[in-house]
Amino acid sequence: MTEKYRKILHMDLDAFFCAVEELKNPNLKDKPFAVGGSPTGRGVIASCSYAARKRGVHSAMPTVQALRLCPNLILVSSRHREYSQKSKSVMQILADITPLMEQISVDEAFLDVSDLPEESVEIARNLQKRIDLETGLPASFGVASNMLVAKIANDFGKKLKGGDSYPRAIQVVNPGQEADFLKPLPVEMLWGVGPKTASRLKVNGVKTIGELARLSDEFLKIHFGNNGQFLKNNALGIDTRPVENYDEMKSISQEMTFDQDISDVDIVIREIRKISEKLGFRLRKNKLMAYTIKVKIRYSNFKTLSRQTTLQKAIDQDSIIFDHAQQLFLNHWDQNFSIRLIGVGVSQFLEGEKQLSLWDTQEEKESKLLKIVDSIKSKYGNDVINKGSSLKKGNG
C-alpha cells in the first residue's frame, strides 16, 4: 500500500508592501525604494524593493543606515489600511479552495490541499496566477509534505531566483526528499535555529542542516537539552503539525517603539495603560476573552525580554490587562538599561462576551462603562474619548 503524504503549500507575497505601492505608483517599478520610517529619529525600513535589496537594504534596517547604503533610495510612507485590504483579498482567494488555511502574517499563509485531486504544484501555479490576476500582487510558493519544509522551500526558491524583480517562485520538494533537500542548506534556515544556536553549532563544526541531522542524540541532549530532539527532527524534515483553520486568532498584541530610549518609568507605564485599553477594545470587538497577558521589553542594547502570566478566569477589561501588564513590567524591568520598546499582548482566548450580573460590583460597573465607551469609539474612532483611568492623577 502506497504511503499517503500530505500536500502542504506555503504562500508568501513578494515584497508585499512595495508591491502594493507599485500598484499605486507604477513609476516606482525597478527603482530602489522602501516603505518605512522617517530618516530623522528612529525610523526603520518595513519593506524594500528588490532593486534596493541589491544595494544591501533590508527590512528592519534603520532608515538612516539604508540611506547611507543607497543614497538614491526613495522613501514611501506606509498605507496600512490598504495593505490590510489587499491582504484580506489574497487570504480570501486561498480560503476559497480549502478551509485548512492558516494565516501566519499579513503576507504569509499555509494551506493543506491534501483532499484536492490536483497535483500540489498545479494548485500552486493556479493560485499564483489567480492572485496576480485578481489583486495584481506577485506571490511565491513552497510545496512539500509538511509546513516546515514548505516554508524553507519557499525561502530557498525566492533566493534562487534572485534578480531585481519579484521572484514569483514555486519550489517543490517531493515526498521522501525532505532530508536530502535540507541537507546542504545553512543551519540558519532551519526553524528553531536562532543566532545563538547557530553560533553554538558552528563552534562544533556544524554549518549545514545535514551536519546537524548527523549529530548524535547524546551530543544534542548535552548541548541543547530537551530542544535537541526537536532540532534533529527539523533537520531531518520531520514535522507533523496540522494546518489550523485560517480564521482562528491566536493572540492580539501591540508594541510601541519610543523616539528616544526611555528611563522614566512613568512614561513607560502610561504607554502600557494606552496599549492595554486598545487590547481590551479589540478583545470586546472580536467577542473574545483572554487568559494570558504578556509583556515585551526591548532595551537600548536591543536585548529583548518577554514575560507572561496566565489568569484563572478569562478577562476582557482594560484595567485588569493593565494591572497585570504593569506588574509584569515592574517585576522584570532591568533598571540598569533604558527602554527602546514596550509591548503588551493577550492570548489563550475564550469566545464570548462577558456576561453582566445584576450586582453592581466595581468590575461590573467598569464592564458597563466599557460597553458605552466601545460604542462611541466604534462610531467616532479610537481617539475620540479617554476613559477616566487614562486621566488619573500622575498619568498625565
Summary of the structure (lengths in Angstrom):
residues: 396
radius of gyration: 23.5
end to end distance: 70.8
largest distance: 73.1
contacts: 1216
relative contact order: 0.09
helix: 43%
strand: 22%
